[in-house]
Amino acid sequence: MRTTKYRLPFTCPKCHLIPPKIWQILLPHPDNPDTSPLDAKNLVDTPSWLVQNPGYGYILLGQKEADDFVNAHFSADAKVLEAWRALKDPAVKSDLLRYLMLFIEGGVYTDVDTEALKPIDVWVPETFRDRARVVIGIEWDQLDGGTWAEIPHRLQFCQWTIAAAPGHPLFIKMAYHTINNLESLAAKRMTTLNTLDLSGVEVMMSSGPASWTDVVLEQLKEMDLNVTGVADFSGMKPTGPRLYGDILILTIDGCGMGQLHSNSTHDGTIPEAALLKHKFRGSWRSSV
């Protein structure tokens, strides 16, 4: 694996290992490059994150800030830098950027269409707080239900919200995995990254939750030899969050309450396990 000027992991044996910062991304669509990240309609849920987490820093990255971040931290990594500069699809760039941000800085990344329900400081149970370096939720659990054509896994991890300490190898692995997926797709079509046109499903498979699930599972298998596949995380709701190595896996309600599947609570109440609510506005379809 390539190396560059990455900082050492954040360590704090007696406290929460997630740095107190919240990240959001709003990139313009290439067909509308003047899209402002400060458009109020795209940020209606952002105040919930500030109210629930008054001691946390907040960073919103538009195109300039995103470019500055990648240039500052990955100038020595040609693979990342060239891919970032070539890619045009805002959804793919948003996916890639969140992995790079969490690897370098850590904190909490969350989509702009999420509402905070609980302070980040209580996301990790006290018994795991000095060990959990990554917090990941579940967005889809097939259980005994049918399959969905656009979801290749019987259980899928979400990446609309992720919490992490900086320097975790999961994120640089995911960044390279994303770039490799896109390069392979471009080669198959005999085109280049800067002209690659992706469908929504192709985004999910190459840089989004389907691809993320593959890499998370690989990392979990490395950290816990008892992990055999995504089925190991199915039906977790009665047992609560579980720690595998230094990765905390939440139950379906942690990040995925209010859905009409996966045994997600959807009766109009807010379950105790719910940390946030994803509202599925799909802002990435026009801007991210």
VENRAMO-V594197 format. One record per residue. N is the residue number from 1. RES is the residue in one letter. SS is DSSP state (alpha for helix, beta for strand, coil for the rest). PSI is psi in whole degrees, -180 to 180 (NA if undefined). D_CENTER is the distance of its C-alpha to the mean C-alpha in whole Angstrom. Layout:
{{N | RES | SS | PSI | D_CENTER} {N | RES | SS | PSI | D_CENTER}}
This chain:
{{1 | M | coil | 145 | 22} {2 | R | coil | 155 | 22} {3 | T | coil | 153 | 22} {4 | T | coil | -168 | 22} {5 | K | coil | 59 | 23} {6 | Y | coil | 142 | 20} {7 | R | coil | 162 | 20} {8 | L | coil | 153 | 21} {9 | P | coil | 146 | 19} {10 | F | coil | 131 | 19} {11 | T | coil | 142 | 21} {12 | C | coil | 94 | 23} {13 | P | coil | -20 | 25} {14 | K | coil | 7 | 26} {15 | C | coil | 176 | 23} {16 | H | coil | 132 | 19} {17 | L | coil | -6 | 17} {18 | I | coil | 119 | 14} {19 | P | coil | 148 | 16} {20 | P | coil | 70 | 17} {21 | K | beta | 144 | 15} {22 | I | beta | 130 | 12} {23 | W | beta | 138 | 11} {24 | Q | beta | 156 | 11} {25 | I | beta | 136 | 11} {26 | L | coil | 94 | 14} {27 | L | coil | 145 | 16} {28 | P | coil | 150 | 19} {29 | H | coil | 142 | 20} {30 | P | alpha | -24 | 22} {31 | D | alpha | -11 | 25} {32 | N | alpha | 66 | 25} {33 | P | coil | -14 | 24} {34 | D | coil | 7 | 25} {35 | T | coil | 128 | 23} {36 | S | coil | 130 | 22} {37 | P | coil | -11 | 19} {38 | L | coil | 14 | 21} {39 | D | coil | 118 | 22} {40 | A | alpha | -34 | 23} {41 | K | alpha | -23 | 22} {42 | N | alpha | -8 | 18} {43 | L | coil | 26 | 18} {44 | V | coil | -24 | 20} {45 | D | coil | -7 | 17} {46 | T | alpha | -40 | 17} {47 | P | alpha | -30 | 20} {48 | S | alpha | -35 | 19} {49 | W | alpha | -35 | 16} {50 | L | alpha | -39 | 19} {51 | V | alpha | -43 | 22} {52 | Q | alpha | -21 | 20} {53 | N | coil | 66 | 19} {54 | P | coil | -22 | 22} {55 | G | coil | 4 | 22} {56 | Y | coil | 146 | 19} {57 | G | beta | 153 | 18} {58 | Y | beta | 130 | 17} {59 | I | beta | 122 | 16} {60 | L | beta | 123 | 15} {61 | L | beta | 119 | 15} {62 | G | coil | -166 | 17} {63 | Q | alpha | -47 | 18} {64 | K | alpha | -46 | 21} {65 | E | alpha | -38 | 19} {66 | A | alpha | -46 | 16} {67 | D | alpha | -43 | 19} {68 | D | alpha | -41 | 20} {69 | F | alpha | -50 | 17} {70 | V | alpha | -43 | 17} {71 | N | alpha | -38 | 21} {72 | A | alpha | -38 | 21} {73 | H | alpha | -16 | 19} {74 | F | coil | 26 | 19} {75 | S | coil | -25 | 23} {76 | A | coil | 1 | 24} {77 | D | coil | 94 | 22} {78 | A | alpha | -37 | 23} {79 | K | alpha | -49 | 21} {80 | V | alpha | -48 | 18} {81 | L | alpha | -45 | 20} {82 | E | alpha | -40 | 22} {83 | A | alpha | -46 | 19} {84 | W | alpha | -45 | 17} {85 | R | alpha | -27 | 21} {86 | A | alpha | -36 | 22} {87 | L | coil | 141 | 19} {88 | K | coil | -29 | 19} {89 | D | coil | 120 | 17} {90 | P | alpha | -30 | 15} {91 | A | alpha | -44 | 12} {92 | V | alpha | -42 | 12} {93 | K | alpha | -37 | 12} {94 | S | alpha | -43 | 10} {95 | D | alpha | -52 | 7} {96 | L | alpha | -43 | 9} {97 | L | alpha | -39 | 10} {98 | R | alpha | -37 | 6} {99 | Y | alpha | -42 | 7} {100 | L | alpha | -42 | 10} {101 | M | alpha | -47 | 10} {102 | L | alpha | -33 | 9} {103 | F | alpha | -44 | 11} {104 | I | alpha | -49 | 14} {105 | E | coil | -30 | 14} {106 | G | coil | -175 | 12} {107 | G | beta | -154 | 11} {108 | V | beta | 122 | 9} {109 | Y | beta | 136 | 7} {110 | T | beta | 138 | 7} {111 | D | coil | 155 | 8} {112 | V | coil | -13 | 12} {113 | D | coil | 35 | 13} {114 | T | beta | 147 | 12} {115 | E | beta | 127 | 15} {116 | A | beta | 134 | 15} {117 | L | coil | -26 | 18} {118 | K | coil | 152 | 18} {119 | P | coil | 142 | 18} {120 | I | alpha | -31 | 15} {121 | D | alpha | -19 | 18} {122 | V | alpha | 6 | 19} {123 | W | coil | -39 | 16} {124 | V | coil | 122 | 17} {125 | P | coil | 146 | 20} {126 | E | alpha | -35 | 23} {127 | T | alpha | -21 | 24} {128 | F | alpha | -4 | 21} {129 | R | coil | -30 | 20} {130 | D | coil | 4 | 22} {131 | R | coil | -25 | 20} {132 | A | coil | 117 | 16} {133 | R | coil | -12 | 14} {134 | V | beta | 140 | 11} {135 | V | beta | 123 | 10} {136 | I | beta | 136 | 8} {137 | G | beta | 171 | 9} {138 | I | beta | 136 | 11} {139 | E | beta | -20 | 11} {140 | W | beta | 129 | 14} {141 | D | beta | 111 | 17} {142 | Q | coil | -35 | 20} {143 | L | coil | -123 | 23} {144 | D | coil | 12 | 26} {145 | G | coil | -175 | 25} {146 | G | coil | 169 | 25} {147 | T | coil | 160 | 23} {148 | W | coil | 134 | 21} {149 | A | coil | -35 | 22} {150 | E | coil | 4 | 18} {151 | I | coil | 109 | 17} {152 | P | coil | -16 | 18} {153 | H | coil | 152 | 17} {154 | R | coil | -16 | 19} {155 | L | beta | 139 | 16} {156 | Q | beta | 136 | 12} {157 | F | beta | 145 | 9} {158 | C | beta | 154 | 7} {159 | Q | beta | 20 | 3} {160 | W | beta | -21 | 5} {161 | T | beta | 129 | 5} {162 | I | beta | 138 | 5} {163 | A | beta | 144 | 8} {164 | A | beta | 152 | 10} {165 | A | coil | 150 | 13} {166 | P | coil | 155 | 14} {167 | G | coil | 4 | 15} {168 | H | coil | 131 | 13} {169 | P | alpha | -22 | 14} {170 | L | alpha | -38 | 11} {171 | F | alpha | -37 | 9} {172 | I | alpha | -32 | 13} {173 | K | alpha | -43 | 13} {174 | M | alpha | -37 | 10} {175 | A | alpha | -47 | 11} {176 | Y | alpha | -38 | 15} {177 | H | alpha | -43 | 14} {178 | T | alpha | -49 | 13} {179 | I | alpha | -42 | 16} {180 | N | alpha | -42 | 18} {181 | N | alpha | -45 | 17} {182 | L | alpha | -39 | 18} {183 | E | alpha | -39 | 21} {184 | S | alpha | -41 | 22} {185 | L | alpha | -41 | 22} {186 | A | alpha | -42 | 24} {187 | A | alpha | -40 | 26} {188 | K | alpha | -33 | 27} {189 | R | coil | 1 | 28} {190 | M | coil | 48 | 30} {191 | T | coil | -169 | 28} {192 | T | coil | 168 | 26} {193 | L | alpha | -36 | 22} {194 | N | alpha | -8 | 23} {195 | T | alpha | 7 | 25} {196 | L | coil | 123 | 22} {197 | D | coil | 122 | 22} {198 | L | coil | 142 | 19} {199 | S | coil | 168 | 19} {200 | G | alpha | -41 | 17} {201 | V | alpha | -40 | 17} {202 | E | alpha | -34 | 17} {203 | V | alpha | -47 | 14} {204 | M | alpha | -36 | 12} {205 | M | alpha | -31 | 14} {206 | S | alpha | -41 | 14} {207 | S | coil | -15 | 10} {208 | G | coil | -152 | 8} {209 | P | alpha | -32 | 8} {210 | A | alpha | -46 | 11} {211 | S | alpha | -41 | 11} {212 | W | alpha | -43 | 8} {213 | T | alpha | -41 | 10} {214 | D | alpha | -46 | 13} {215 | V | alpha | -39 | 12} {216 | V | alpha | -44 | 11} {217 | L | alpha | -43 | 14} {218 | E | alpha | -43 | 16} {219 | Q | alpha | -41 | 15} {220 | L | alpha | -38 | 16} {221 | K | alpha | -36 | 19} {222 | E | alpha | -34 | 20} {223 | M | alpha | -22 | 20} {224 | D | coil | 110 | 21} {225 | L | coil | -13 | 24} {226 | N | coil | -12 | 24} {227 | V | coil | 126 | 21} {228 | T | coil | -25 | 22} {229 | G | coil | 179 | 20} {230 | V | alpha | -22 | 17} {231 | A | alpha | -22 | 20} {232 | D | alpha | -20 | 21} {233 | F | alpha | 5 | 18} {234 | S | coil | 142 | 20} {235 | G | coil | 33 | 21} {236 | M | coil | -12 | 20} {237 | K | coil | -44 | 21} {238 | P | coil | -22 | 24} {239 | T | coil | -19 | 23} {240 | G | coil | 178 | 21} {241 | P | coil | 151 | 18} {242 | R | beta | 143 | 18} {243 | L | beta | 126 | 18} {244 | Y | beta | 106 | 18} {245 | G | coil | -116 | 19} {246 | D | coil | 20 | 17} {247 | I | beta | 120 | 14} {248 | L | beta | 123 | 14} {249 | I | beta | 122 | 13} {250 | L | coil | 163 | 14} {251 | T | coil | 173 | 16} {252 | I | alpha | -37 | 15} {253 | D | alpha | -16 | 16} {254 | G | alpha | -53 | 14} {255 | C | alpha | -9 | 11} {256 | G | alpha | 31 | 13} {257 | M | coil | 159 | 17} {258 | G | coil | 8 | 19} {259 | Q | coil | 153 | 18} {260 | L | coil | 38 | 22} {261 | H | coil | 176 | 21} {262 | S | coil | 17 | 19} {263 | N | coil | 27 | 22} {264 | S | coil | 140 | 19} {265 | T | coil | 121 | 22} {266 | H | coil | 38 | 23} {267 | D | coil | 14 | 26} {268 | G | coil | -9 | 26} {269 | T | coil | 164 | 25} {270 | I | coil | 111 | 22} {271 | P | coil | 157 | 22} {272 | E | coil | -34 | 22} {273 | A | coil | -13 | 19} {274 | A | coil | 125 | 17} {275 | L | coil | -27 | 15} {276 | L | beta | 170 | 14} {277 | K | beta | 128 | 14} {278 | H | beta | 129 | 13} {279 | K | coil | 0 | 15} {280 | F | coil | 43 | 14} {281 | R | coil | -17 | 16} {282 | G | coil | 41 | 15} {283 | S | alpha | -22 | 16} {284 | W | alpha | -16 | 14} {285 | R | alpha | -25 | 17} {286 | S | coil | -34 | 19} {287 | S | coil | 160 | 17} {288 | V | coil | NA | 13}}
